[in-house]
Amino acid sequence: MKQYVIGFKIFVLFVLAIAIGCQPKAVSEESESTSVVVSSGDIIISNQGADTVLLFDSTGVFKSVLYEISTVNGEALTGISENTVTGEILIAVDGSPDRVMAIKKSDLSSRQFIKDATNFTGTIRGVAYLTSGETVVVETNNVEKFDSVGYRTTAGSWPKALQTTGSGIDAMTGGGFVHCSTGSDVVRTYDASGTQVATVSSGIASTTDAPDCRSTPDGGIVASWSGTTDTIRKYSANLSTVEWSYSSPSVLSSPTGLAVRANGNVLALDSVLNHVVEISFNGTTASGTILGGAAVDIDNMLSAPQFIYVAK
């Protein structure tokens, strides 16, 4: 009998040991968390109505708040670009002080890249990282240039008054940049020294403002035109030819920022309808697809969006 009891106890202990061993192991809070990184193709938007810069994956699924500022101090988040050497996203802030922040793509840590309380004090809009390693920033009617470590450039007659009420700016693959405005109402290309190369106005009745402009992978230029007939247009590199136009008031009623995917498709923000419209790279098959749906967050999180960027 005694041997039977001992055997039974051993059997119970054996069963308990197996049961305990099968329980899921406790996972530390650190191992459960997944670090958010900015990946190639991710979509970044300056969400001015909520004073945030939002990070989405390429389909529009929310990943993280990339950067944010106080909603009560009158500052505004505007242009977005990328320093491809340091692996940082550049975000322009029109505020006190005016500045450009650099957000590390690998861990979202931030630092102040550009600050000049004496000279950098206008209305800050677009920002672009040039192939030369320099950064240009739109400041009211001027374009300011900064070297690779963020110091203001004055050699070569910089800053330069290129357009009135400047807005968008973007690097061109062959060097130089494209710049547009809502005051001069033109899109112009410039060489690296800031010398004008080409210019174009909309030619669309009562639709003259050019909130943003971007270079495309094939060397062309896309621009958003805002007014009575809101239109997105793609131009040849020398701005002499309109390659395609897209206009659909029910889908795109107040275009602001533009971005271009690696495949050439254009992403256009609507600052009133608060969504992103994707236009085909060739314009001819564009149906004005709105990024949205049950599994997509981007169409539910925007508030007066201003600039958009696709990470490299």
C-alpha positions, 0 to 999 in steps of 0.5 A: 500500500505504501509503495502504491501511495509513493508511486501515485505521488510521483505520478502526480508530480510528473503530470504537474511538471509537464503542465507547468512546462507547457505554460507560456513563458512570461515575456518581458515588456521590452521583448514585447515592444517592436521598435518603429523604423522608417522603411523605404516606401513609407508615407510621411505627412505633416498633419497641420490641424493636429500639429503632428507628423504622421508615419504610415506604411506604403499602404496607409496603415499607421505606424507612429507619430514621427514628430509633434509640437504643442497645439497652443503655441502657434507653431506649424509643421510644414515641409518634409525631406530626407538626408540620405547620408545620415538616414534622417527625415528632415521636418521644417517647423514654422515657429519659435524659433523657426527650425528644421528637425532631423528624425533618425529613421532607425529609432526615431530619435530627434535633433535640431538640424537647423536653427538661426534665430537671427536670420531664419525667421520668415514663413517656413515651408518646403525643405529639400536635401540636394544631391550636393549634400546641402539643404534648401529651405523656403522662407517667405520669399527667399530660399535659404541654403545650409551646408551638410552640418546645418550652417547657413550659407551666404556665399554665392549670394545666398539666400536668394529671393526666387519667388513670392510666397514660396511653398514647395521645393524638391531636389532634382536627380540631375542636380539643382531643384524645382521650386513653386509658390502661391504668390508668383504662381509659377513652377521653376527649375534652378541649377545648384547655384540657384540660377533659373533654368525653366519656368511654367504657369498653370494656364488654367483659368482662375487656377494659379496657386502652386502649393507643391512641386516634385521631381519624378524618377524619370526626370519629369516634374509634377505640380499641384495647381489650386483654384477653380479647377484644381489640377495635378500636372506632370511636365517634362524636365524642361517644363515645356510639355504637359505630359498629363493632367488630372482633375476631379473636384469630387476627389481632389478639391483642395490639393496641397502637398505631393509625393512620388512613389518609386514606381512614379505614381503620384500621391496628392494631399487634399487639405479639406477632404483630408485624404490622399489620392494616388494618381497613376505614373502615366496619368492616363489610367488614373482613377484618382484612387483614394487611399482608404478602406477598412484596413487603412488608417490614413484616410481617418487620421488627417487634419488639414495635411500640408506636405507629404513624402515617401521615404527612400 
